[in-house]
Amino acid sequence: MAPITPRFIIHGGAGAISRSNLPPDLYLIYSASLLEINRSTASRLAAGASALDAATDAVANLEDNAWFNCGKGAVFTRDGRVELEASVMTTDGNGKRATAVALLRHVKNPIRLAREMLIRGDHDLRGPPNNGGSGDPSGGAGGAQGHCVLSGKPAEKLAEEWGLEMCEERYFWTRRRWEQHRRGLGKGKDGSGVVGDGEVDERDEEGFWGDERGWGGKEYLPQGTVGCVVLDAEGVICVATSTGGLTNKLSGRIGDTPTIGAGFWAEEWWTVDQRESVRGPRITRGVQDTSSSWRLEQTVANLLPSGLRDALRDCLPGSNGYRNVGDDDLDQKKSRSNSLRALAVSGTGNGDSFLRMAACRTAAAIARFSPYRTLTSATHQVAGPGGELQRSAGDRWGKTGEGEGGIIGIELRDGVGEVVADFNCGGMFRTWVDETGCEKVMVFKEEY
């Protein structure tokens, strides 16, 4: 396979963003933060980092930045708590492929816990290299058994056992999010609230928050998931996502971020043959069958009237000229052609809408199973203006926030990675490096 140029794209949330609620000084804060993470990610990839490492590091940096809805800057539940979610998924190289965590309150970087589950999951499923590849699904190898998703205290216990950085819940509190929480409940912005397990904090607001910038109720605060999609030099794509969820969500709510196929997706496949058939152009994982049995079946099929033959084509063995492919066929094709396709996508916006639509998997499936469709067109169909997400809101569109959101991604095709992004709402924070090597930071469809 020819050398692959690494690519990446990062998003920092999407929603009802406008120039009126995102004034120039605030835009500069967000764009500077995104540009810093952009450069850090580019540097990691230039040094040979894997897609998994580069993507999770980028998202961890977003989790450490109080301006985004994840980690340090996460929103509050109705009960005044934080409940964090994160996930990772790779196209190749990991047995579980996808892992996610939810309902976290004491793990400083949830994305690192998701990553650890993925890596340790290889030991559970396959076993460490020195035991001949015999896995231990019971979890004896130190992972989370064969599980892909864990939540709450059991997940936090694993994080602590694995040596990940833990913190008190108050670490995640920011003045802006607290004021947003209070206003959303129709209350004042005083500093009282629940900060620990049943503990009520009567702190002095200025003493606790110091000089931290507050929220006046008009400036935009990111509401969606943050995420990063990375293609590395080996052709592996990883998607990493993290969020605090919806502002004033019910405690215990689990959104699209830790739900495989809803808020994220990654996969690869081999398109080993492309031929013309009676039904028109198609891409198939089959190879043309010229065996004697196929010729007999084809002869019988040809004796039928054309209309009946077309109607029954999928029911007649071999009548479409293709047969199922075994591993040997695929291995031969892989060795002879550069026909690997892969993609990964990350969503941001109204998580419940992404859940109802299985939005990210839907976009990926359109690109994979519809002949000659690209991830760009599939993403537009799902997350673009007038797309499936918007239509899912029905007559509630523009009133409740339902259906609003965007998707970023990368598609690997013919050895070239293409960065993809689309959204149906006011804006989506995103940053990437374009084909010419130019750093890009945008929030609207057009330049700010």
C-alpha positions as CSV (number, residue, x, y, z in Angstrom):
1,M,0.0,0.0,0.0
2,A,1.3,3.5,-0.9
3,P,2.2,5.9,2.0
4,I,-0.9,7.5,3.5
5,T,-0.8,11.2,4.5
6,P,-2.3,11.6,8.0
7,R,-5.3,13.8,8.4
8,F,-7.5,15.0,11.3
9,I,-10.4,17.2,12.2
10,I,-11.7,18.3,15.6
11,H,-15.0,19.7,16.7
12,G,-15.9,21.7,19.8
13,G,-19.7,21.5,19.8
14,A,-22.6,22.7,17.7
15,G,-25.8,24.5,18.2
16,A,-27.7,27.8,17.9
17,I,-24.5,29.9,17.4
18,S,-24.8,33.3,15.8
19,R,-22.7,36.5,15.6
20,S,-24.9,38.1,18.2
21,N,-24.2,35.5,20.8
22,L,-20.6,34.9,19.7
23,P,-19.0,38.3,19.7
24,P,-15.4,38.7,18.3
25,D,-13.7,38.6,21.7
26,L,-15.4,35.3,22.6
27,Y,-14.7,33.9,19.1
28,L,-11.0,34.6,19.6
29,I,-11.0,32.7,22.8
30,Y,-12.5,29.6,21.2
31,S,-10.5,29.8,18.0
32,A,-7.2,30.2,19.9
33,S,-8.0,27.2,22.0
34,L,-8.9,25.1,19.0
35,L,-5.9,26.3,17.0
36,E,-3.6,25.3,19.9
37,I,-5.0,21.8,20.0
38,N,-4.8,21.6,16.2
39,R,-1.1,22.3,16.3
40,S,-0.6,19.8,19.1
41,T,-2.4,17.1,17.1
42,A,-0.5,17.9,14.0
43,S,2.8,17.7,15.9
44,R,1.8,14.3,17.4
45,L,1.0,12.9,14.0
46,A,4.2,14.2,12.5
47,A,6.1,12.4,15.2
48,G,4.5,9.1,14.2
49,A,1.7,8.9,16.8
50,S,-1.1,6.4,16.1
51,A,-4.6,7.5,15.3
52,L,-5.8,6.3,18.7
53,D,-3.1,8.2,20.6
54,A,-3.5,11.4,18.6
55,A,-7.3,11.5,18.8
56,T,-7.5,10.8,22.6
57,D,-4.8,13.3,23.3
58,A,-6.7,16.0,21.4
59,V,-9.9,15.2,23.2
60,A,-8.1,15.1,26.6
61,N,-6.9,18.7,25.8
62,L,-10.5,19.7,25.2
63,E,-11.5,18.1,28.5
64,D,-8.9,20.2,30.3
65,N,-10.2,23.4,28.7
66,A,-13.1,25.0,30.7
67,W,-14.6,26.6,27.6
68,F,-16.0,23.3,26.1
69,N,-18.8,21.0,27.3
70,C,-16.6,18.2,28.5
71,G,-14.4,17.5,31.4
72,K,-13.5,20.7,33.2
73,G,-16.2,22.7,31.4
74,A,-19.0,20.2,31.5
75,V,-22.7,21.2,32.1
76,F,-24.7,20.3,35.2
77,T,-27.6,18.0,35.6
78,R,-30.9,19.2,37.1
79,D,-29.5,18.1,40.5
80,G,-26.4,20.2,40.1
81,R,-24.0,17.4,39.4
82,V,-21.7,16.5,36.6
83,E,-22.1,13.2,34.7
84,L,-19.5,12.7,32.1
85,E,-19.4,10.5,29.0
86,A,-16.6,9.5,26.5
87,S,-15.9,7.0,23.8
88,V,-13.3,5.8,21.3
89,M,-13.6,3.6,18.2
90,T,-11.0,2.5,15.7
91,T,-11.2,1.0,12.2
92,D,-8.6,-1.6,12.9
93,G,-6.0,-2.9,15.4
94,N,-8.2,-3.3,18.5
95,G,-10.3,-6.3,19.3
96,K,-13.2,-4.5,20.8
97,R,-13.1,-1.7,18.2
98,A,-15.3,0.5,20.4
99,T,-15.4,1.4,24.1
100,A,-17.4,4.0,26.0
101,V,-17.9,5.2,29.6
102,A,-20.8,7.2,31.1
103,L,-22.0,8.7,34.4
104,L,-18.5,9.6,35.6
105,R,-18.0,12.2,38.3
106,H,-14.4,11.6,39.5
107,V,-12.3,10.7,36.4
108,K,-10.4,13.8,35.3
109,N,-10.2,12.7,31.7
110,P,-13.0,10.3,30.7
111,I,-11.5,9.8,27.3
112,R,-8.4,8.3,28.8
113,L,-10.6,5.7,30.6
114,A,-12.3,4.8,27.3
115,R,-8.9,4.4,25.7
116,E,-7.6,2.2,28.5
117,M,-10.7,0.0,28.2
118,L,-10.0,-0.4,24.5
119,I,-6.3,-1.3,24.9
120,R,-6.8,-3.6,27.9
121,G,-9.7,-5.2,26.0
122,D,-7.2,-6.6,23.5
123,H,-5.7,-8.6,26.4
124,D,-9.1,-9.8,27.5
125,L,-10.1,-10.9,24.0
126,R,-6.7,-12.0,22.6
127,G,-4.4,-12.3,25.6
128,P,-1.0,-10.6,26.0
129,P,1.7,-11.5,23.5
130,N,3.4,-14.0,25.8
131,N,0.5,-16.4,26.3
132,G,0.0,-17.4,22.7
133,G,-3.0,-15.2,22.1
134,S,-5.3,-17.0,24.5
135,G,-7.7,-14.3,25.8
136,D,-9.4,-14.1,29.2
137,P,-13.0,-12.9,28.7
138,S,-13.5,-13.1,32.5
139,G,-11.3,-10.0,32.9
140,G,-8.3,-11.7,34.5
141,A,-6.0,-10.0,32.0
142,G,-6.8,-6.7,33.7
143,G,-9.5,-5.3,31.3
144,A,-13.2,-4.7,31.6
145,Q,-14.0,-8.3,30.4
146,G,-15.5,-8.3,27.0
147,H,-17.6,-5.3,27.7
148,C,-17.7,-2.3,25.4
149,V,-19.6,0.2,27.7
150,L,-19.3,0.7,31.5
151,S,-20.7,3.4,33.7
152,G,-20.8,5.0,37.1
153,K,-18.9,3.8,40.1
154,P,-17.7,0.4,38.7
155,A,-16.1,2.3,35.8
156,E,-14.5,4.8,38.2
157,K,-13.2,1.9,40.3
158,L,-11.4,0.5,37.2
159,A,-10.0,3.9,36.4
160,E,-8.5,4.1,39.9
161,E,-7.1,0.6,39.7
162,W,-5.5,1.4,36.4
163,G,-3.8,4.5,37.8
164,L,-5.7,7.1,35.9
165,E,-5.9,10.6,37.4
166,M,-8.9,11.0,39.7
167,C,-10.4,14.2,41.2
168,E,-13.0,15.6,43.5
169,E,-16.3,16.5,41.8
170,R,-15.8,20.2,42.5
171,Y,-12.9,20.2,40.0
172,F,-15.4,20.2,37.2
173,W,-17.3,23.2,38.4
174,T,-17.0,26.5,36.5
175,R,-18.8,29.7,37.2
176,R,-20.3,30.0,33.7
177,R,-21.8,26.5,33.8
178,W,-23.2,27.0,37.3
179,E,-24.9,30.3,36.3
180,Q,-26.2,28.6,33.1
181,H,-27.6,25.8,35.3
182,R,-29.3,28.1,37.8
183,R,-30.8,30.3,35.1
184,G,-32.1,27.2,33.3
185,L,-34.0,26.2,36.4
186,G,-35.4,29.7,36.8
187,K,-33.3,30.3,39.9
188,G,-30.8,33.0,40.8
189,K,-27.1,32.5,40.1
190,D,-26.0,32.1,43.8
191,G,-23.3,29.7,44.6
192,S,-25.2,27.2,46.7
193,G,-25.7,23.6,45.4
194,V,-24.8,20.0,45.7
195,V,-21.1,19.4,45.2
196,G,-20.5,16.0,46.5
197,D,-22.2,12.9,47.6
198,G,-25.2,14.5,49.4
199,E,-23.0,17.5,50.6
200,V,-24.5,21.0,50.3
201,D,-21.9,23.7,49.7
202,E,-22.7,27.2,51.1
203,R,-19.5,28.7,49.7
204,D,-19.0,32.4,49.1
205,E,-19.4,32.8,45.3
206,E,-16.5,35.2,44.7
207,G,-14.2,33.4,47.1
208,F,-14.8,30.1,45.3
209,W,-14.7,31.3,41.7
210,G,-12.1,34.0,42.1
211,D,-11.8,36.2,38.9
212,E,-13.3,33.5,36.6
213,R,-15.5,35.0,33.9
214,G,-19.2,34.6,34.5
215,W,-22.1,34.1,32.1
216,G,-24.5,36.9,31.4
217,G,-27.2,34.7,29.8
218,K,-26.6,35.9,26.2
219,E,-23.2,34.7,25.2
220,Y,-23.1,31.3,23.6
221,L,-21.9,28.3,25.6
222,P,-21.0,25.1,23.7
223,Q,-23.7,22.5,24.2
224,G,-22.6,19.6,22.2
225,T,-20.0,16.8,22.3
226,V,-16.4,17.5,21.5
227,G,-14.6,15.0,19.3
228,C,-11.7,14.3,17.1
229,V,-11.2,12.0,14.1
230,V,-7.7,11.0,13.0
231,L,-6.3,9.1,10.1
232,D,-2.7,7.9,10.7
233,A,0.1,6.8,8.3
234,E,-0.9,3.2,8.7
235,G,-4.4,3.8,7.3
236,V,-6.1,3.4,10.7
237,I,-8.8,5.9,11.6
238,C,-9.9,6.6,15.2
239,V,-12.8,8.7,16.5
240,A,-12.7,10.0,20.1
241,T,-15.6,11.8,21.7
242,S,-16.4,13.4,25.1
243,T,-19.2,15.4,26.6
244,G,-21.0,16.6,29.7
245,G,-24.3,16.0,28.0
246,L,-27.4,18.3,27.9
247,T,-27.7,21.2,30.3
248,N,-30.0,20.3,33.2
249,K,-30.5,16.8,32.0
250,L,-32.1,14.3,34.4
251,S,-29.5,12.5,36.5
252,G,-28.7,9.1,35.0
253,R,-29.4,10.1,31.5
254,I,-27.1,8.5,28.9
255,G,-26.7,10.2,25.6
256,D,-25.3,9.5,22.2
257,T,-21.7,10.0,23.0
258,P,-21.3,6.6,24.7
259,T,-23.8,4.9,22.4
260,I,-22.0,3.0,19.6
261,G,-23.5,4.0,16.2
262,A,-25.4,7.0,17.5
263,G,-22.8,9.6,18.4
264,F,-19.7,8.0,16.8
265,W,-18.7,5.2,14.4
266,A,-15.6,3.8,12.6
267,E,-15.2,0.9,10.2
268,E,-13.1,-0.3,7.3
269,W,-13.8,-2.8,4.4
270,W,-12.2,-4.1,1.3
271,T,-13.8,-3.3,-2.1
272,V,-12.1,-6.1,-3.9
273,D,-14.0,-6.0,-7.2
274,Q,-16.0,-3.5,-9.2
275,R,-17.8,-4.8,-12.3
276,E,-20.8,-4.1,-14.5
277,S,-23.8,-6.4,-14.1
278,V,-27.3,-6.3,-15.7
279,R,-28.5,-4.2,-12.8
280,G,-25.9,-1.6,-13.4
281,P,-22.6,-0.5,-11.7
282,R,-22.0,-2.0,-8.3
283,I,-19.2,-2.4,-5.8
284,T,-19.1,-5.8,-4.2
285,R,-17.0,-7.9,-1.9
286,G,-17.5,-10.7,-4.4
287,V,-15.4,-11.9,-7.2
288,Q,-16.7,-13.1,-10.5
289,D,-17.6,-16.8,-10.6
290,T,-16.8,-18.7,-13.7
291,S,-17.3,-22.2,-12.4
292,S,-19.4,-24.8,-14.3
293,S,-22.2,-24.7,-11.7
294,W,-22.3,-20.9,-12.2
295,R,-22.5,-21.3,-16.0
296,L,-25.4,-23.8,-15.6
297,E,-27.3,-21.4,-13.3
298,Q,-26.6,-18.5,-15.7
299,T,-28.0,-20.5,-18.6
300,V,-31.2,-21.4,-16.7
301,A,-31.6,-17.8,-15.8
302,N,-31.2,-16.6,-19.4
303,L,-34.0,-18.9,-20.5
304,L,-36.5,-16.8,-18.4
305,P,-38.3,-13.8,-19.9
306,S,-36.2,-10.7,-19.2
307,G,-38.8,-9.1,-16.9
308,L,-39.2,-12.3,-14.8
309,R,-35.4,-12.8,-14.7
310,D,-34.8,-9.3,-13.4
311,A,-37.5,-9.7,-10.8
312,L,-36.0,-13.0,-9.6
313,R,-32.4,-12.1,-10.0
314,D,-31.5,-11.9,-6.3
315,C,-33.3,-15.2,-5.7
316,L,-31.4,-17.2,-8.3
317,P,-28.0,-18.5,-7.2
318,G,-25.3,-17.2,-9.3
319,S,-27.6,-15.2,-11.6
320,N,-25.9,-12.0,-10.7
321,G,-22.5,-13.4,-11.6
322,Y,-21.0,-13.2,-8.1
323,R,-20.4,-15.7,-5.3
324,N,-19.5,-15.4,-1.7
325,V,-15.9,-14.7,-1.0
326,G,-13.7,-16.7,1.4
327,D,-10.8,-15.4,3.4
328,D,-8.3,-16.7,0.7
329,D,-10.1,-14.7,-1.9
330,L,-9.9,-11.5,0.2
331,D,-6.2,-12.1,1.0
332,Q,-5.4,-12.5,-2.6
333,K,-7.2,-9.3,-3.5
334,K,-5.7,-7.4,-0.7
335,S,-2.2,-8.3,-1.9
336,R,-3.0,-7.3,-5.5
337,S,-4.9,-4.0,-5.1
338,N,-5.1,-0.9,-3.0
339,S,-8.8,-1.2,-2.4
340,L,-9.1,-0.5,1.3
341,R,-11.9,1.9,2.3
342,A,-12.4,3.2,5.8
343,L,-14.2,6.0,7.6
344,A,-15.0,7.4,11.0
345,V,-17.4,10.0,12.1
346,S,-18.2,12.0,15.3
347,G,-21.5,13.8,16.0
348,T,-22.3,16.8,18.1
349,G,-25.6,18.5,18.9
350,N,-28.9,17.2,20.3
351,G,-27.9,13.7,21.6
352,D,-31.4,12.4,21.8
353,S,-31.9,13.1,18.1
354,F,-28.7,11.3,17.3
355,L,-29.9,8.3,19.4
356,R,-33.2,8.1,17.6
357,M,-31.6,8.2,14.2
358,A,-28.5,6.1,15.0
359,A,-27.1,9.1,13.1
360,C,-23.4,8.3,12.8
361,R,-23.9,4.7,11.8
362,T,-26.6,5.8,9.3
363,A,-24.2,8.2,7.6
364,A,-21.5,5.5,7.5
365,A,-23.9,2.9,6.1
366,I,-25.0,5.2,3.3
367,A,-21.4,5.7,2.3
368,R,-20.6,2.0,2.5
369,F,-23.6,0.3,1.0
370,S,-24.9,2.9,-1.6
371,P,-22.9,2.6,-4.8
372,Y,-20.7,5.6,-5.6
373,R,-21.8,7.5,-2.5
374,T,-19.1,9.4,-0.6
375,L,-18.9,10.2,3.1
376,T,-19.3,13.8,2.2
377,S,-22.7,13.3,0.5
378,A,-23.8,10.8,3.2
379,T,-23.0,13.3,6.0
380,H,-24.9,16.0,4.2
381,Q,-27.9,13.7,3.9
382,V,-27.9,13.0,7.6
383,A,-26.6,16.2,9.3
384,G,-26.9,18.9,6.6
385,P,-29.6,21.4,6.2
386,G,-32.9,19.6,5.6
387,G,-31.3,16.3,6.3
388,E,-32.5,13.3,8.3
389,L,-31.7,14.8,11.7
390,Q,-33.6,17.9,10.9
391,R,-36.6,16.0,9.5
392,S,-36.6,13.8,12.7
393,A,-37.7,16.8,14.7
394,G,-40.9,17.3,12.7
395,D,-42.9,20.3,13.6
396,R,-40.7,20.8,16.7
397,W,-37.8,21.9,14.5
398,G,-36.5,25.3,15.6
399,K,-38.4,25.2,18.8
400,T,-36.9,22.6,21.1
401,G,-33.4,22.1,19.8
402,E,-34.4,18.7,18.5
403,G,-32.6,17.6,15.4
404,E,-29.9,20.2,15.7
405,G,-26.3,19.1,15.2
406,G,-23.4,18.3,13.0
407,I,-21.0,15.5,12.0
408,I,-17.3,15.5,11.3
409,G,-15.4,12.6,9.8
410,I,-12.7,11.3,7.6
411,E,-13.0,8.9,4.7
412,L,-10.0,6.9,3.3
413,R,-10.5,6.1,-0.3
414,D,-7.9,5.1,-2.9
415,G,-5.2,5.7,-0.3
416,V,-6.3,9.3,0.3
417,G,-8.0,10.7,3.4
418,E,-10.7,13.3,2.9
419,V,-11.9,15.5,5.8
420,V,-15.7,15.9,6.1
421,A,-17.9,18.3,8.1
422,D,-21.6,19.4,7.8
423,F,-24.2,20.7,10.2
424,N,-27.8,22.0,10.1
425,C,-27.8,24.5,12.9
426,G,-26.3,28.0,13.5
427,G,-22.7,26.8,13.7
428,M,-20.2,24.1,14.7
429,F,-16.8,24.8,16.1
430,R,-14.2,22.9,14.1
431,T,-10.5,22.9,13.2
432,W,-8.4,20.9,10.8
433,V,-5.5,21.2,8.4
434,D,-6.6,21.3,4.7
435,E,-5.0,19.6,1.7
436,T,-2.5,22.4,1.2
437,G,-1.3,22.3,4.8
438,C,-3.2,25.4,5.9
439,E,-4.6,25.5,9.4
440,K,-8.3,26.1,9.5
441,V,-10.6,27.2,12.3
442,M,-14.3,27.8,11.6
443,V,-17.7,28.0,13.3
444,F,-20.1,29.0,10.6
445,K,-20.4,27.9,7.0
446,E,-18.5,31.0,6.0
447,E,-15.5,32.6,7.6
448,Y,-16.2,34.5,10.9
